[in-house]
Amino acid sequence: MFKLKSLVAVLAFSVFSVEADSVNFEVKENIALSGKIATVKTSSKYKSIAGCQALCEKKNACAAFVLDSKAGKCSILKSVTNEVAKDGLTSGVKS
């Protein structure tokens, strides 16, 4: 009985942790953001919206991401200072 209660407690905590860690983004097509850059990645795993967003989620200091899929570049921003229209870019801001 003790093992079952412990298992239930662990599962309940795990579910709570997953929900607490989820991050919402406002994704904007054809928008470029500028601000303080934390990092820029060109690895193939960051060349999609999902990959670039996942990288941002992992970074505590990430406020937003900018994906240039043509150049294969994912930029992680610590802060956002400006937003302008730019074809081919996709940006995501933590909300």
PDB file of N, CA, C and O in Angstrom:
ATOM      1  N   MET A   1       0.822  -1.191   0.000  1.00  0.00           N
ATOM      2  CA  MET A   1       0.000   0.000   0.000  1.00  0.00           C
ATOM      3  C   MET A   1       0.871   1.263   0.000  1.00  0.00           C
ATOM      4  O   MET A   1       0.565   2.239  -0.685  1.00  0.00           O
ATOM      5  N   PHE A   2       1.954   1.230   0.773  1.00  0.00           N
ATOM      6  CA  PHE A   2       2.859   2.380   0.840  1.00  0.00           C
ATOM      7  C   PHE A   2       3.471   2.671  -0.527  1.00  0.00           C
ATOM      8  O   PHE A   2       3.585   3.831  -0.924  1.00  0.00           O
ATOM      9  N   LYS A   3       3.865   1.618  -1.250  1.00  0.00           N
ATOM     10  CA  LYS A   3       4.463   1.809  -2.576  1.00  0.00           C
ATOM     11  C   LYS A   3       3.464   2.444  -3.533  1.00  0.00           C
ATOM     12  O   LYS A   3       3.836   3.298  -4.337  1.00  0.00           O
ATOM     13  N   LEU A   4       2.208   2.039  -3.457  1.00  0.00           N
ATOM     14  CA  LEU A   4       1.187   2.598  -4.334  1.00  0.00           C
ATOM     15  C   LEU A   4       0.984   4.082  -4.037  1.00  0.00           C
ATOM     16  O   LEU A   4       0.875   4.879  -4.969  1.00  0.00           O
ATOM     17  N   LYS A   5       0.933   4.466  -2.778  1.00  0.00           N
ATOM     18  CA  LYS A   5       0.766   5.878  -2.416  1.00  0.00           C
ATOM     19  C   LYS A   5       1.974   6.691  -2.883  1.00  0.00           C
ATOM     20  O   LYS A   5       1.825   7.815  -3.361  1.00  0.00           O
ATOM     21  N   SER A   6       3.163   6.116  -2.742  1.00  0.00           N
ATOM     22  CA  SER A   6       4.371   6.815  -3.190  1.00  0.00           C
ATOM     23  C   SER A   6       4.350   7.007  -4.697  1.00  0.00           C
ATOM     24  O   SER A   6       4.718   8.069  -5.199  1.00  0.00           O
ATOM     25  N   LEU A   7       3.923   5.984  -5.413  1.00  0.00           N
ATOM     26  CA  LEU A   7       3.846   6.061  -6.866  1.00  0.00           C
ATOM     27  C   LEU A   7       2.844   7.124  -7.296  1.00  0.00           C
ATOM     28  O   LEU A   7       3.112   7.896  -8.217  1.00  0.00           O
ATOM     29  N   VAL A   8       1.710   7.166  -6.647  1.00  0.00           N
ATOM     30  CA  VAL A   8       0.692   8.162  -6.968  1.00  0.00           C
ATOM     31  C   VAL A   8       1.230   9.565  -6.697  1.00  0.00           C
ATOM     32  O   VAL A   8       1.000  10.477  -7.491  1.00  0.00           O
ATOM     33  N   ALA A   9       1.934   9.747  -5.601  1.00  0.00           N
ATOM     34  CA  ALA A   9       2.509  11.051  -5.277  1.00  0.00           C
ATOM     35  C   ALA A   9       3.539  11.469  -6.320  1.00  0.00           C
ATOM     36  O   ALA A   9       3.572  12.630  -6.729  1.00  0.00           O
ATOM     37  N   VAL A  10       4.370  10.542  -6.747  1.00  0.00           N
ATOM     38  CA  VAL A  10       5.389  10.844  -7.757  1.00  0.00           C
ATOM     39  C   VAL A  10       4.728  11.200  -9.081  1.00  0.00           C
ATOM     40  O   VAL A  10       5.132  12.164  -9.731  1.00  0.00           O
ATOM     41  N   LEU A  11       3.725  10.444  -9.487  1.00  0.00           N
ATOM     42  CA  LEU A  11       3.034  10.730 -10.741  1.00  0.00           C
ATOM     43  C   LEU A  11       2.335  12.079 -10.691  1.00  0.00           C
ATOM     44  O   LEU A  11       2.378  12.832 -11.663  1.00  0.00           O
ATOM     45  N   ALA A  12       1.699  12.390  -9.588  1.00  0.00           N
ATOM     46  CA  ALA A  12       1.017  13.673  -9.445  1.00  0.00           C
ATOM     47  C   ALA A  12       2.019  14.818  -9.537  1.00  0.00           C
ATOM     48  O   ALA A  12       1.750  15.825 -10.192  1.00  0.00           O
ATOM     49  N   PHE A  13       3.157  14.673  -8.896  1.00  0.00           N
ATOM     50  CA  PHE A  13       4.190  15.703  -8.958  1.00  0.00           C
ATOM     51  C   PHE A  13       4.730  15.837 -10.379  1.00  0.00           C
ATOM     52  O   PHE A  13       4.976  16.952 -10.841  1.00  0.00           O
ATOM     53  N   SER A  14       4.916  14.725 -11.074  1.00  0.00           N
ATOM     54  CA  SER A  14       5.437  14.749 -12.441  1.00  0.00           C
ATOM     55  C   SER A  14       4.483  15.483 -13.366  1.00  0.00           C
ATOM     56  O   SER A  14       4.923  16.285 -14.190  1.00  0.00           O
ATOM     57  N   VAL A  15       3.199  15.228 -13.249  1.00  0.00           N
ATOM     58  CA  VAL A  15       2.212  15.900 -14.080  1.00  0.00           C
ATOM     59  C   VAL A  15       2.221  17.388 -13.783  1.00  0.00           C
ATOM     60  O   VAL A  15       2.177  18.204 -14.704  1.00  0.00           O
ATOM     61  N   PHE A  16       2.277  17.751 -12.514  1.00  0.00           N
ATOM     62  CA  PHE A  16       2.324  19.159 -12.131  1.00  0.00           C
ATOM     63  C   PHE A  16       3.569  19.827 -12.697  1.00  0.00           C
ATOM     64  O   PHE A  16       3.490  20.955 -13.182  1.00  0.00           O
ATOM     65  N   SER A  17       4.716  19.158 -12.647  1.00  0.00           N
ATOM     66  CA  SER A  17       5.969  19.730 -13.125  1.00  0.00           C
ATOM     67  C   SER A  17       5.916  19.998 -14.622  1.00  0.00           C
ATOM     68  O   SER A  17       6.408  21.029 -15.081  1.00  0.00           O
ATOM     69  N   VAL A  18       5.331  19.092 -15.382  1.00  0.00           N
ATOM     70  CA  VAL A  18       5.241  19.271 -16.827  1.00  0.00           C
ATOM     71  C   VAL A  18       4.391  20.492 -17.146  1.00  0.00           C
ATOM     72  O   VAL A  18       4.753  21.291 -18.009  1.00  0.00           O
ATOM     73  N   GLU A  19       3.265  20.642 -16.456  1.00  0.00           N
ATOM     74  CA  GLU A  19       2.406  21.786 -16.703  1.00  0.00           C
ATOM     75  C   GLU A  19       3.097  23.085 -16.304  1.00  0.00           C
ATOM     76  O   GLU A  19       2.956  24.095 -16.994  1.00  0.00           O
ATOM     77  N   ALA A  20       3.832  23.074 -15.214  1.00  0.00           N
ATOM     78  CA  ALA A  20       4.507  24.282 -14.743  1.00  0.00           C
ATOM     79  C   ALA A  20       5.622  24.696 -15.693  1.00  0.00           C
ATOM     80  O   ALA A  20       5.935  25.882 -15.795  1.00  0.00           O
ATOM     81  N   ASP A  21       6.227  23.733 -16.392  1.00  0.00           N
ATOM     82  CA  ASP A  21       7.339  24.026 -17.284  1.00  0.00           C
ATOM     83  C   ASP A  21       6.894  24.457 -18.677  1.00  0.00           C
ATOM     84  O   ASP A  21       7.714  24.948 -19.453  1.00  0.00           O
ATOM     85  N   SER A  22       5.629  24.288 -19.010  1.00  0.00           N
ATOM     86  CA  SER A  22       5.195  24.626 -20.360  1.00  0.00           C
ATOM     87  C   SER A  22       5.246  26.145 -20.541  1.00  0.00           C
ATOM     88  O   SER A  22       4.882  26.913 -19.651  1.00  0.00           O
ATOM     89  N   VAL A  23       5.709  26.546 -21.719  1.00  0.00           N
ATOM     90  CA  VAL A  23       5.877  27.958 -22.028  1.00  0.00           C
ATOM     91  C   VAL A  23       5.010  28.282 -23.227  1.00  0.00           C
ATOM     92  O   VAL A  23       4.986  27.528 -24.200  1.00  0.00           O
ATOM     93  N   ASN A  24       4.305  29.385 -23.169  1.00  0.00           N
ATOM     94  CA  ASN A  24       3.483  29.813 -24.297  1.00  0.00           C
ATOM     95  C   ASN A  24       4.227  30.866 -25.101  1.00  0.00           C
ATOM     96  O   ASN A  24       4.898  31.734 -24.543  1.00  0.00           O
ATOM     97  N   PHE A  25       4.099  30.778 -26.413  1.00  0.00           N
ATOM     98  CA  PHE A  25       4.727  31.729 -27.317  1.00  0.00           C
ATOM     99  C   PHE A  25       3.680  32.335 -28.233  1.00  0.00           C
ATOM    100  O   PHE A  25       2.731  31.665 -28.638  1.00  0.00           O
ATOM    101  N   GLU A  26       3.860  33.597 -28.554  1.00  0.00           N
ATOM    102  CA  GLU A  26       3.080  34.231 -29.596  1.00  0.00           C
ATOM    103  C   GLU A  26       3.966  34.190 -30.837  1.00  0.00           C
ATOM    104  O   GLU A  26       4.936  34.942 -30.940  1.00  0.00           O
ATOM    105  N   VAL A  27       3.629  33.310 -31.775  1.00  0.00           N
ATOM    106  CA  VAL A  27       4.436  33.127 -32.985  1.00  0.00           C
ATOM    107  C   VAL A  27       3.931  34.076 -34.062  1.00  0.00           C
ATOM    108  O   VAL A  27       2.731  34.163 -34.326  1.00  0.00           O
ATOM    109  N   LYS A  28       4.878  34.790 -34.683  1.00  0.00           N
ATOM    110  CA  LYS A  28       4.540  35.804 -35.689  1.00  0.00           C
ATOM    111  C   LYS A  28       5.291  35.508 -36.979  1.00  0.00           C
ATOM    112  O   LYS A  28       6.521  35.477 -36.994  1.00  0.00           O
ATOM    113  N   GLU A  29       4.552  35.292 -38.055  1.00  0.00           N
ATOM    114  CA  GLU A  29       5.135  35.040 -39.374  1.00  0.00           C
ATOM    115  C   GLU A  29       5.549  36.363 -40.014  1.00  0.00           C
ATOM    116  O   GLU A  29       4.875  37.380 -39.849  1.00  0.00           O
ATOM    117  N   ASN A  30       6.662  36.338 -40.746  1.00  0.00           N
ATOM    118  CA  ASN A  30       7.166  37.503 -41.478  1.00  0.00           C
ATOM    119  C   ASN A  30       7.417  38.709 -40.571  1.00  0.00           C
ATOM    120  O   ASN A  30       7.162  39.854 -40.946  1.00  0.00           O
ATOM    121  N   ILE A  31       7.920  38.425 -39.378  1.00  0.00           N
ATOM    122  CA  ILE A  31       8.263  39.464 -38.400  1.00  0.00           C
ATOM    123  C   ILE A  31       9.674  39.222 -37.901  1.00  0.00           C
ATOM    124  O   ILE A  31      10.036  38.101 -37.543  1.00  0.00           O
ATOM    125  N   ALA A  32      10.476  40.295 -37.881  1.00  0.00           N
ATOM    126  CA  ALA A  32      11.822  40.238 -37.309  1.00  0.00           C
ATOM    127  C   ALA A  32      11.814  40.989 -35.987  1.00  0.00           C
ATOM    128  O   ALA A  32      11.258  42.083 -35.883  1.00  0.00           O
ATOM    129  N   LEU A  33      12.423  40.403 -34.999  1.00  0.00           N
ATOM    130  CA  LEU A  33      12.576  41.049 -33.701  1.00  0.00           C
ATOM    131  C   LEU A  33      14.033  41.421 -33.521  1.00  0.00           C
ATOM    132  O   LEU A  33      14.924  40.719 -34.000  1.00  0.00           O
ATOM    133  N   SER A  34      14.275  42.507 -32.842  1.00  0.00           N
ATOM    134  CA  SER A  34      15.648  42.852 -32.487  1.00  0.00           C
ATOM    135  C   SER A  34      15.721  43.023 -30.980  1.00  0.00           C
ATOM    136  O   SER A  34      14.716  43.266 -30.312  1.00  0.00           O
ATOM    137  N   GLY A  35      16.932  42.892 -30.465  1.00  0.00           N
ATOM    138  CA  GLY A  35      17.153  42.998 -29.026  1.00  0.00           C
ATOM    139  C   GLY A  35      18.503  42.419 -28.680  1.00  0.00           C
ATOM    140  O   GLY A  35      19.337  42.201 -29.559  1.00  0.00           O
ATOM    141  N   LYS A  36      18.722  42.172 -27.408  1.00  0.00           N
ATOM    142  CA  LYS A  36      19.994  41.621 -26.952  1.00  0.00           C
ATOM    143  C   LYS A  36      20.039  40.132 -27.287  1.00  0.00           C
ATOM    144  O   LYS A  36      19.188  39.364 -26.837  1.00  0.00           O
ATOM    145  N   ILE A  37      21.032  39.727 -28.077  1.00  0.00           N
ATOM    146  CA  ILE A  37      21.150  38.341 -28.535  1.00  0.00           C
ATOM    147  C   ILE A  37      21.850  37.503 -27.469  1.00  0.00           C
ATOM    148  O   ILE A  37      22.919  37.859 -26.974  1.00  0.00           O
ATOM    149  N   ALA A  38      21.220  36.388 -27.134  1.00  0.00           N
ATOM    150  CA  ALA A  38      21.818  35.436 -26.188  1.00  0.00           C
ATOM    151  C   ALA A  38      22.685  34.431 -26.928  1.00  0.00           C
ATOM    152  O   ALA A  38      23.804  34.136 -26.508  1.00  0.00           O
ATOM    153  N   THR A  39      22.165  33.908 -28.032  1.00  0.00           N
ATOM    154  CA  THR A  39      22.897  32.906 -28.821  1.00  0.00           C
ATOM    155  C   THR A  39      22.293  32.801 -30.214  1.00  0.00           C
ATOM    156  O   THR A  39      21.138  33.165 -30.436  1.00  0.00           O
ATOM    157  N   VAL A  40      23.089  32.300 -31.142  1.00  0.00           N
ATOM    158  CA  VAL A  40      22.633  32.022 -32.507  1.00  0.00           C
ATOM    159  C   VAL A  40      23.076  30.610 -32.839  1.00  0.00           C
ATOM    160  O   VAL A  40      24.247  30.266 -32.678  1.00  0.00           O
ATOM    161  N   LYS A  41      22.136  29.786 -33.307  1.00  0.00           N
ATOM    162  CA  LYS A  41      22.432  28.394 -33.650  1.00  0.00           C
ATOM    163  C   LYS A  41      22.155  28.158 -35.130  1.00  0.00           C
ATOM    164  O   LYS A  41      21.192  28.678 -35.694  1.00  0.00           O
ATOM    165  N   THR A  42      23.030  27.354 -35.745  1.00  0.00           N
ATOM    166  CA  THR A  42      22.849  27.002 -37.160  1.00  0.00           C
ATOM    167  C   THR A  42      22.741  25.497 -37.359  1.00  0.00           C
ATOM    168  O   THR A  42      22.705  25.027 -38.497  1.00  0.00           O
ATOM    169  N   SER A  43      22.689  24.742 -36.281  1.00  0.00           N
ATOM    170  CA  SER A  43      22.547  23.288 -36.354  1.00  0.00           C
ATOM    171  C   SER A  43      21.207  22.930 -36.986  1.00  0.00           C
ATOM    172  O   SER A  43      20.227  23.657 -36.823  1.00  0.00           O
ATOM    173  N   SER A  44      21.162  21.828 -37.696  1.00  0.00           N
ATOM    174  CA  SER A  44      19.936  21.425 -38.398  1.00  0.00           C
ATOM    175  C   SER A  44      18.761  21.201 -37.449  1.00  0.00           C
ATOM    176  O   SER A  44      17.610  21.349 -37.860  1.00  0.00           O
ATOM    177  N   LYS A  45      19.022  20.850 -36.202  1.00  0.00           N
ATOM    178  CA  LYS A  45      17.898  20.613 -35.283  1.00  0.00           C
ATOM    179  C   LYS A  45      17.189  21.900 -34.863  1.00  0.00           C
ATOM    180  O   LYS A  45      16.126  21.838 -34.244  1.00  0.00           O
ATOM    181  N   TYR A  46      17.754  23.059 -35.186  1.00  0.00           N
ATOM    182  CA  TYR A  46      17.127  24.335 -34.844  1.00  0.00           C
ATOM    183  C   TYR A  46      16.603  25.070 -36.066  1.00  0.00           C
ATOM    184  O   TYR A  46      16.288  26.256 -35.973  1.00  0.00           O
ATOM    185  N   LYS A  47      16.498  24.395 -37.217  1.00  0.00           N
ATOM    186  CA  LYS A  47      16.076  25.039 -38.460  1.00  0.00           C
ATOM    187  C   LYS A  47      14.563  24.999 -38.684  1.00  0.00           C
ATOM    188  O   LYS A  47      14.087  25.324 -39.772  1.00  0.00           O
ATOM    189  N   SER A  48      13.818  24.606 -37.668  1.00  0.00           N
ATOM    190  CA  SER A  48      12.356  24.604 -37.752  1.00  0.00           C
ATOM    191  C   SER A  48      11.806  25.480 -36.628  1.00  0.00           C
ATOM    192  O   SER A  48      12.513  25.796 -35.670  1.00  0.00           O
ATOM    193  N   ILE A  49      10.547  25.864 -36.757  1.00  0.00           N
ATOM    194  CA  ILE A  49       9.920  26.662 -35.698  1.00  0.00           C
ATOM    195  C   ILE A  49       9.940  25.881 -34.395  1.00  0.00           C
ATOM    196  O   ILE A  49      10.276  26.427 -33.344  1.00  0.00           O
ATOM    197  N   ALA A  50       9.579  24.601 -34.461  1.00  0.00           N
ATOM    198  CA  ALA A  50       9.539  23.776 -33.244  1.00  0.00           C
ATOM    199  C   ALA A  50      10.920  23.661 -32.600  1.00  0.00           C
ATOM    200  O   ALA A  50      11.042  23.733 -31.377  1.00  0.00           O
ATOM    201  N   GLY A  51      11.958  23.483 -33.415  1.00  0.00           N
ATOM    202  CA  GLY A  51      13.307  23.350 -32.885  1.00  0.00           C
ATOM    203  C   GLY A  51      13.818  24.638 -32.269  1.00  0.00           C
ATOM    204  O   GLY A  51      14.435  24.619 -31.204  1.00  0.00           O
ATOM    205  N   CYS A  52      13.569  25.743 -32.923  1.00  0.00           N
ATOM    206  CA  CYS A  52      14.018  27.042 -32.427  1.00  0.00           C
ATOM    207  C   CYS A  52      13.259  27.405 -31.147  1.00  0.00           C
ATOM    208  O   CYS A  52      13.844  27.914 -30.192  1.00  0.00           O
ATOM    209  N   GLN A  53      11.969  27.140 -31.140  1.00  0.00           N
ATOM    210  CA  GLN A  53      11.152  27.407 -29.954  1.00  0.00           C
ATOM    211  C   GLN A  53      11.608  26.538 -28.790  1.00  0.00           C
ATOM    212  O   GLN A  53      11.675  27.013 -27.656  1.00  0.00           O
ATOM    213  N   ALA A  54      11.922  25.274 -29.054  1.00  0.00           N
ATOM    214  CA  ALA A  54      12.390  24.362 -28.000  1.00  0.00           C
ATOM    215  C   ALA A  54      13.702  24.862 -27.398  1.00  0.00           C
ATOM    216  O   ALA A  54      13.912  24.765 -26.189  1.00  0.00           O
ATOM    217  N   LEU A  55      14.576  25.393 -28.237  1.00  0.00           N
ATOM    218  CA  LEU A  55      15.831  25.951 -27.737  1.00  0.00           C
ATOM    219  C   LEU A  55      15.550  27.135 -26.814  1.00  0.00           C
ATOM    220  O   LEU A  55      16.171  27.261 -25.759  1.00  0.00           O
ATOM    221  N   CYS A  56      14.633  27.986 -27.200  1.00  0.00           N
ATOM    222  CA  CYS A  56      14.266  29.141 -26.380  1.00  0.00           C
ATOM    223  C   CYS A  56      13.683  28.690 -25.042  1.00  0.00           C
ATOM    224  O   CYS A  56      13.983  29.272 -24.000  1.00  0.00           O
ATOM    225  N   GLU A  57      12.855  27.657 -25.077  1.00  0.00           N
ATOM    226  CA  GLU A  57      12.247  27.146 -23.847  1.00  0.00           C
ATOM    227  C   GLU A  57      13.297  26.663 -22.853  1.00  0.00           C
ATOM    228  O   GLU A  57      13.100  26.766 -21.643  1.00  0.00           O
ATOM    229  N   LYS A  58      14.418  26.133 -23.360  1.00  0.00           N
ATOM    230  CA  LYS A  58      15.480  25.605 -22.503  1.00  0.00           C
ATOM    231  C   LYS A  58      16.323  26.701 -21.857  1.00  0.00           C
ATOM    232  O   LYS A  58      16.976  26.468 -20.839  1.00  0.00           O
ATOM    233  N   LYS A  59      16.309  27.877 -22.438  1.00  0.00           N
ATOM    234  CA  LYS A  59      17.143  28.984 -21.956  1.00  0.00           C
ATOM    235  C   LYS A  59      16.342  29.856 -20.988  1.00  0.00           C
ATOM    236  O   LYS A  59      15.310  30.414 -21.361  1.00  0.00           O
ATOM    237  N   ASN A  60      16.810  29.971 -19.762  1.00  0.00           N
ATOM    238  CA  ASN A  60      16.121  30.801 -18.772  1.00  0.00           C
ATOM    239  C   ASN A  60      16.050  32.261 -19.198  1.00  0.00           C
ATOM    240  O   ASN A  60      15.058  32.940 -18.937  1.00  0.00           O
ATOM    241  N   ALA A  61      17.093  32.738 -19.849  1.00  0.00           N
ATOM    242  CA  ALA A  61      17.162  34.145 -20.221  1.00  0.00           C
ATOM    243  C   ALA A  61      16.447  34.461 -21.536  1.00  0.00           C
ATOM    244  O   ALA A  61      16.440  35.615 -21.964  1.00  0.00           O
ATOM    245  N   CYS A  62      15.856  33.475 -22.173  1.00  0.00           N
ATOM    246  CA  CYS A  62      15.236  33.695 -23.480  1.00  0.00           C
ATOM    247  C   CYS A  62      13.897  34.420 -23.343  1.00  0.00           C
ATOM    248  O   CYS A  62      12.998  33.979 -22.628  1.00  0.00           O
ATOM    249  N   ALA A  63      13.797  35.544 -24.051  1.00  0.00           N
ATOM    250  CA  ALA A  63      12.539  36.281 -24.111  1.00  0.00           C
ATOM    251  C   ALA A  63      11.816  36.018 -25.428  1.00  0.00           C
ATOM    252  O   ALA A  63      10.593  36.132 -25.517  1.00  0.00           O
ATOM    253  N   ALA A  64      12.611  35.656 -26.466  1.00  0.00           N
ATOM    254  CA  ALA A  64      12.029  35.448 -27.793  1.00  0.00           C
ATOM    255  C   ALA A  64      13.030  34.725 -28.690  1.00  0.00           C
ATOM    256  O   ALA A  64      14.212  34.603 -28.367  1.00  0.00           O
ATOM    257  N   PHE A  65      12.522  34.251 -29.825  1.00  0.00           N
ATOM    258  CA  PHE A  65      13.391  33.648 -30.834  1.00  0.00           C
ATOM    259  C   PHE A  65      13.051  34.231 -32.200  1.00  0.00           C
ATOM    260  O   PHE A  65      11.938  34.704 -32.432  1.00  0.00           O
ATOM    261  N   VAL A  66      14.034  34.187 -33.100  1.00  0.00           N
ATOM    262  CA  VAL A  66      13.832  34.592 -34.490  1.00  0.00           C
ATOM    263  C   VAL A  66      14.421  33.490 -35.356  1.00  0.00           C
ATOM    264  O   VAL A  66      15.599  33.155 -35.230  1.00  0.00           O
ATOM    265  N   LEU A  67      13.601  32.930 -36.233  1.00  0.00           N
ATOM    266  CA  LEU A  67      14.029  31.863 -37.117  1.00  0.00           C
ATOM    267  C   LEU A  67      14.107  32.384 -38.547  1.00  0.00           C
ATOM    268  O   LEU A  67      13.128  32.882 -39.103  1.00  0.00           O
ATOM    269  N   ASP A  68      15.288  32.257 -39.121  1.00  0.00           N
ATOM    270  CA  ASP A  68      15.493  32.545 -40.542  1.00  0.00           C
ATOM    271  C   ASP A  68      15.700  31.189 -41.206  1.00  0.00           C
ATOM    272  O   ASP A  68      16.825  30.693 -41.268  1.00  0.00           O
ATOM    273  N   SER A  69      14.635  30.596 -41.694  1.00  0.00           N
ATOM    274  CA  SER A  69      14.713  29.230 -42.220  1.00  0.00           C
ATOM    275  C   SER A  69      15.534  29.154 -43.511  1.00  0.00           C
ATOM    276  O   SER A  69      16.152  28.122 -43.774  1.00  0.00           O
ATOM    277  N   LYS A  70      15.558  30.209 -44.315  1.00  0.00           N
ATOM    278  CA  LYS A  70      16.367  30.211 -45.541  1.00  0.00           C
ATOM    279  C   LYS A  70      17.851  30.162 -45.210  1.00  0.00           C
ATOM    280  O   LYS A  70      18.609  29.438 -45.856  1.00  0.00           O
ATOM    281  N   ALA A  71      18.268  30.923 -44.212  1.00  0.00           N
ATOM    282  CA  ALA A  71      19.678  30.948 -43.804  1.00  0.00           C
ATOM    283  C   ALA A  71      19.995  29.817 -42.829  1.00  0.00           C
ATOM    284  O   ALA A  71      21.163  29.548 -42.548  1.00  0.00           O
ATOM    285  N   GLY A  72      18.956  29.151 -42.311  1.00  0.00           N
ATOM    286  CA  GLY A  72      19.160  28.074 -41.346  1.00  0.00           C
ATOM    287  C   GLY A  72      19.685  28.580 -40.018  1.00  0.00           C
ATOM    288  O   GLY A  72      20.573  27.975 -39.418  1.00  0.00           O
ATOM    289  N   LYS A  73      19.127  29.704 -39.561  1.00  0.00           N
ATOM    290  CA  LYS A  73      19.643  30.354 -38.367  1.00  0.00           C
ATOM    291  C   LYS A  73      18.535  30.605 -37.347  1.00  0.00           C
ATOM    292  O   LYS A  73      17.481  31.150 -37.675  1.00  0.00           O
ATOM    293  N   CYS A  74      18.790  30.201 -36.119  1.00  0.00           N
ATOM    294  CA  CYS A  74      17.871  30.427 -35.006  1.00  0.00           C
ATOM    295  C   CYS A  74      18.561  31.347 -34.005  1.00  0.00           C
ATOM    296  O   CYS A  74      19.588  30.988 -33.427  1.00  0.00           O
ATOM    297  N   SER A  75      17.998  32.522 -33.805  1.00  0.00           N
ATOM    298  CA  SER A  75      18.559  33.491 -32.864  1.00  0.00           C
ATOM    299  C   SER A  75      17.690  33.535 -31.612  1.00  0.00           C
ATOM    300  O   SER A  75      16.466  33.632 -31.689  1.00  0.00           O
ATOM    301  N   ILE A  76      18.345  33.461 -30.469  1.00  0.00           N
ATOM    302  CA  ILE A  76      17.663  33.543 -29.178  1.00  0.00           C
ATOM    303  C   ILE A  76      17.945  34.919 -28.590  1.00  0.00           C
ATOM    304  O   ILE A  76      19.099  35.331 -28.479  1.00  0.00           O
ATOM    305  N   LEU A  77      16.885  35.623 -28.215  1.00  0.00           N
ATOM    306  CA  LEU A  77      17.019  36.976 -27.688  1.00  0.00           C
ATOM    307  C   LEU A  77      16.753  37.007 -26.182  1.00  0.00           C
ATOM    308  O   LEU A  77      15.809  36.382 -25.698  1.00  0.00           O
ATOM    309  N   LYS A  78      17.594  37.740 -25.449  1.00  0.00           N
ATOM    310  CA  LYS A  78      17.384  37.953 -24.009  1.00  0.00           C
ATOM    311  C   LYS A  78      16.315  39.007 -23.770  1.00  0.00           C
ATOM    312  O   LYS A  78      15.610  38.974 -22.761  1.00  0.00           O
ATOM    313  N   SER A  79      16.202  39.939 -24.704  1.00  0.00           N
ATOM    314  CA  SER A  79      15.211  41.005 -24.595  1.00  0.00           C
ATOM    315  C   SER A  79      14.779  41.398 -26.000  1.00  0.00           C
ATOM    316  O   SER A  79      15.486  41.137 -26.973  1.00  0.00           O
ATOM    317  N   VAL A  80      13.620  42.023 -26.096  1.00  0.00           N
ATOM    318  CA  VAL A  80      13.091  42.473 -27.382  1.00  0.00           C
ATOM    319  C   VAL A  80      12.948  43.990 -27.328  1.00  0.00           C
ATOM    320  O   VAL A  80      12.293  44.532 -26.438  1.00  0.00           O
ATOM    321  N   THR A  81      13.572  44.667 -28.295  1.00  0.00           N
ATOM    322  CA  THR A  81      13.505  46.126 -28.325  1.00  0.00           C
ATOM    323  C   THR A  81      12.733  46.673 -29.516  1.00  0.00           C
ATOM    324  O   THR A  81      12.294  47.823 -29.497  1.00  0.00           O
ATOM    325  N   ASN A  82      12.563  45.844 -30.568  1.00  0.00           N
ATOM    326  CA  ASN A  82      11.888  46.333 -31.762  1.00  0.00           C
ATOM    327  C   ASN A  82      11.298  45.167 -32.545  1.00  0.00           C
ATOM    328  O   ASN A  82      11.743  44.025 -32.435  1.00  0.00           O
ATOM    329  N   GLU A  83      10.297  45.489 -33.325  1.00  0.00           N
ATOM    330  CA  GLU A  83       9.621  44.504 -34.175  1.00  0.00           C
ATOM    331  C   GLU A  83       9.351  45.145 -35.523  1.00  0.00           C
ATOM    332  O   GLU A  83       8.748  46.216 -35.592  1.00  0.00           O
ATOM    333  N   VAL A  84       9.797  44.491 -36.611  1.00  0.00           N
ATOM    334  CA  VAL A  84       9.570  45.015 -37.957  1.00  0.00           C
ATOM    335  C   VAL A  84       9.147  43.876 -38.882  1.00  0.00           C
ATOM    336  O   VAL A  84       9.477  42.712 -38.654  1.00  0.00           O
ATOM    337  N   ALA A  85       8.413  44.239 -39.926  1.00  0.00           N
ATOM    338  CA  ALA A  85       8.001  43.254 -40.923  1.00  0.00           C
ATOM    339  C   ALA A  85       9.216  42.838 -41.751  1.00  0.00           C
ATOM    340  O   ALA A  85       9.982  43.685 -42.209  1.00  0.00           O
ATOM    341  N   LYS A  86       9.385  41.529 -41.937  1.00  0.00           N
ATOM    342  CA  LYS A  86      10.497  41.016 -42.752  1.00  0.00           C
ATOM    343  C   LYS A  86      10.074  39.662 -43.305  1.00  0.00           C
ATOM    344  O   LYS A  86       9.868  38.713 -42.547  1.00  0.00           O
ATOM    345  N   ASP A  87       9.945  39.574 -44.620  1.00  0.00           N
ATOM    346  CA  ASP A  87       9.540  38.326 -45.277  1.00  0.00           C
ATOM    347  C   ASP A  87      10.525  37.207 -44.971  1.00  0.00           C
ATOM    348  O   ASP A  87      11.738  37.416 -44.951  1.00  0.00           O
ATOM    349  N   GLY A  88       9.990  36.032 -44.737  1.00  0.00           N
ATOM    350  CA  GLY A  88      10.806  34.842 -44.555  1.00  0.00           C
ATOM    351  C   GLY A  88      11.250  34.559 -43.126  1.00  0.00           C
ATOM    352  O   GLY A  88      11.814  33.499 -42.855  1.00  0.00           O
ATOM    353  N   LEU A  89      11.004  35.484 -42.216  1.00  0.00           N
ATOM    354  CA  LEU A  89      11.385  35.263 -40.815  1.00  0.00           C
ATOM    355  C   LEU A  89      10.157  34.895 -39.991  1.00  0.00           C
ATOM    356  O   LEU A  89       9.045  35.342 -40.273  1.00  0.00           O
ATOM    357  N   THR A  90      10.375  34.089 -38.986  1.00  0.00           N
ATOM    358  CA  THR A  90       9.324  33.749 -38.028  1.00  0.00           C
ATOM    359  C   THR A  90       9.866  34.031 -36.647  1.00  0.00           C
ATOM    360  O   THR A  90      10.965  33.602 -36.298  1.00  0.00           O
ATOM    361  N   SER A  91       9.095  34.750 -35.868  1.00  0.00           N
ATOM    362  CA  SER A  91       9.518  35.112 -34.516  1.00  0.00           C
ATOM    363  C   SER A  91       8.507  34.580 -33.509  1.00  0.00           C
ATOM    364  O   SER A  91       7.324  34.411 -33.804  1.00  0.00           O
ATOM    365  N   GLY A  92       9.018  34.324 -32.317  1.00  0.00           N
ATOM    366  CA  GLY A  92       8.158  33.877 -31.231  1.00  0.00           C
ATOM    367  C   GLY A  92       8.542  34.602 -29.962  1.00  0.00           C
ATOM    368  O   GLY A  92       9.714  34.645 -29.589  1.00  0.00           O
ATOM    369  N   VAL A  93       7.542  35.177 -29.296  1.00  0.00           N
ATOM    370  CA  VAL A  93       7.761  35.924 -28.058  1.00  0.00           C
ATOM    371  C   VAL A  93       7.080  35.168 -26.936  1.00  0.00           C
ATOM    372  O   VAL A  93       5.921  34.770 -27.054  1.00  0.00           O
ATOM    373  N   LYS A  94       7.816  34.969 -25.833  1.00  0.00           N
ATOM    374  CA  LYS A  94       7.208  34.319 -24.673  1.00  0.00           C
ATOM    375  C   LYS A  94       6.067  35.196 -24.159  1.00  0.00           C
ATOM    376  O   LYS A  94       6.197  36.414 -24.035  1.00  0.00           O
ATOM    377  N   SER A  95       4.953  34.541 -23.867  1.00  0.00           N
ATOM    378  CA  SER A  95       3.816  35.297 -23.350  1.00  0.00           C
ATOM    379  C   SER A  95       3.457  34.880 -21.949  1.00  0.00           C
ATOM    380  O   SER A  95       2.518  35.422 -21.365  1.00  0.00           O
TER     381      SER A  95
END
